[in-house]
Amino acid sequence: MSEATAKQGPDTRARILNAAESLFMTHGFEATSMRMITGQAEVNLAAVNYHFGSKDALIQEVFRRRLTELNRDRLGALEAEEALANGAPLKPSKIVAAFFGVSLKMAADTEHGGATFMRLLGRTYTEPNEFVRQFLAEEYAEVVQRFMSALYRALPDVPREEILWRFHFMMGAMSYAIAGTDALQLFAGDFDDEDPTRLMPRLMSFLLGGLRAPLPEEVIESRAIRRDAA
């Protein structure tokens, strides 16, 4: 492919990203070959090399193009709530809505690829790939720090370690929920309620319930022991 052919503009680049995103979501990173990507995008390998240079760089860009927007919207939602609170700690429900509500809105976008991306993102939480996880940790660093700080202020009586665990469980619940109803159909039979507008209130209620759950007995006992020792 000549340089002129490779420079087909944003359409070629977008087709490659869309194809990679869809194939990574369906087959995983290791099982998706460059041949599969070029075939679905209807380009040759020279085009991929020109725009991205390597498969690892392509993977990073697949995540970066939507994560940048997602994290910006999350921080924007949190900052808007903090402005309204005028310095007071936020209610946990506001923090959860700012982080997970924004995610669910993207997951409901079936027209522009948001749904595919969120399913891919969910897959990365359970599929071991050290390269991808390290990249995502760097991309998430600022957002996670800001939201953790807000949760620590909102829940001063809950140990920070417990908040971290609960946020971890919440991320898992969201990932599982946006993966679709295929798993739900395994034990619920003919289940076809995939309306994203119905998913959001159900999931948000579940997440808040987990965040506000009573502390486990062993955590309470451990805190009491530390207080007595002090």
N, C-alpha and C positions, 0 to 999 in steps of 0.2 A: 504493500500500500504506500502510495506517495504521501508526502507531507500534506499536500493539498487535499488528498482524499481523507487523511486522518483528521484534518481540521474541518470536520463537517459541522462544527459549532456545538452548541449546548444540546441539540437533539441527540447526537451520537453519544455524548457523555451520559445524558439522562437515560437513554435506552440501556446502556451498559449497567448503570447503577440500579435501574429498576429490575433488570434481569437477574443481577447478582443478589439483590435483596430478596426476590421471590424464591430463587433457588436455594439460597442459604437457609431461608425459613423452612423450606420443604425438606431439604436433604442434609442440612448441616454444613459446616465449613469444610471439613475434610473430604466429605463425599462429593462436594460440588467441584467439578473440574472446570478449568478455563475453557475447554471445548464446549461444555454445556452452556456456559455464560455467553460465549461468542455466538453459539447457535441460536439461543433464544433472543439475543439482542440484534441478531442479523448483522454482525460485524466480524472482522477477522482479528487475529491476535495482535496484529500491529496497532490496531485502534486502541485496544485495551492498554498495551504497553505505552502508547503515546500519551494517553490521558491519565494513566495511573502508575505505570512503571512496574508494578508487581501485584501479585494476588494479595499480599498483606496490606499494601497501600490501598487497594480497592476495598478490602474489608473495612479498613479504617474510615474511608470516605463514605461507605454505605451507612455507617453509624453516625458519622459526624454531620452529614447534611440534615438529618432530622433531629439528632440529639441537641444540636446547637439551638434550634428553635424550641424544642421541648423544654430544655433547661432554662432558656430565657423566659418562656411563658410561666414556668413554675416559680422562678424568682420574682417575676413581675406580679404574680398573684399573691405571693407571700408579702412582698413589699407594700402592696396595696392594703392588705389587711393590717400590717404593722402601722401604716400611716393612720388608718381609722382608729386603731387602738391607742394611739397617742402615748406610746411608751409603756403601756400596761401589757402584761403577758397575754398572749393570744389564747383563745379557747382552743383546745385540741382539735375540735371539729373544723375550725378554720384552717389549721395547719394541714390536716389530712386532706381537706378539699383542695387546698392550693397545690399539693404535690400529686395526689392520686386522681383528683378530678380532672386536671389538665391531661394526665396520661389517658384517662378514659375517653376524653374528647378526641384525642388523636386516634385511639383505638376504634372509634366509631366512624372514622373517615375512610370509607371504602372507595371513594372516588379518586383520591390523590395519593393513595398508597400508605396512609397512616396506619390502617388496620394491619397490613402486611408487616410493616416495620415493628409494630408493637408485639406481634406474634413472634417475630424474629428476636426481639429484645428479651421476651420471656424465655425463649429457648436458650439463650446464652446463660441464663441463671442456673440452668440445670445441666447443660452440656459442657463438660470440662474442656476448656481451651485457654491455656494460660496467657497466650498472646492477646486474645480478645478481652479477657478479664482485666489484664493490666491496663489496656487501653481505656476500657470503660471506667476503671477506678480513677484514672487521671481526669477523664471527662466529667465524672460525677463529683470530684473532690469539693469544689466550691459549693455546689448545690447541697450536698449531703451535710457539709459543715453548717450551712445556714439553717437548714431545717432541723438538724439535731439541736442546735442552740435554742431554736424556738420551742422545741418539745421539752427540753430541759427546764426552760422557764415556765412553760405551761403546766408541767407535772413535777413540781419540786419535791414531792413526797415519794416519787418513784425513783429507785436507783438508776443511775445512768446506764449501767450495764443492762438492766432490764428493759430500758427504753430501746437500746440498740437491738436486743433480741426481738422485741415486739415489732420494730420497724422491719427487721429482716423477715419475720413471718408475714407482715403485711405486704412486702414486696412479692413474696412467694404466692400469696393469695391472689394478688392482682394479676400476676403472670399466668397463673392457672386459669383465672376467670376469662381473660382476654384471648386465651388459646382456642376458645370456641366451645361448643357444647358436645363435641364428640365423646369426651370422657363421661360427661353427665348422662349421655344416652346409654352407656354401658349398664348403669344400674337404675335408670329412670325410664327405660323403654323409649317409646315414641315421644321424644321431647324436641320441640321445634321453636321454643321461645328464644330467639337470638336477637331480639330487638335491643340495641345498645341503650336506648333510653330507659329500659327496664333494668338493665344490668347496673347502671350507675347507682341508683338509690339503694339497691340490695347490697352491693359490694361496699358502699360507703358505710352503711349501717353495720355491716359485719366487721369492717376494719376498726371502726370506733369502739365497738364492743370489745375487741381484742386489746386495743390500746388502753382502755379503761378497766380491764379485768382486775380482780383482786390479786395481790401479790401471792405467789406460791408460798406455802408454809415454810419451806426450807430457806427461802429468801428472807422471810420475816425473822426466822430463828437466827440466821446468820447475821443480820443487822443487829439483833438484840445482843448477840455474843460480842460483836465488835464494840457496841456501846458500853457493855459491862467491862470489857477489857480496857477501854479508854479511861 
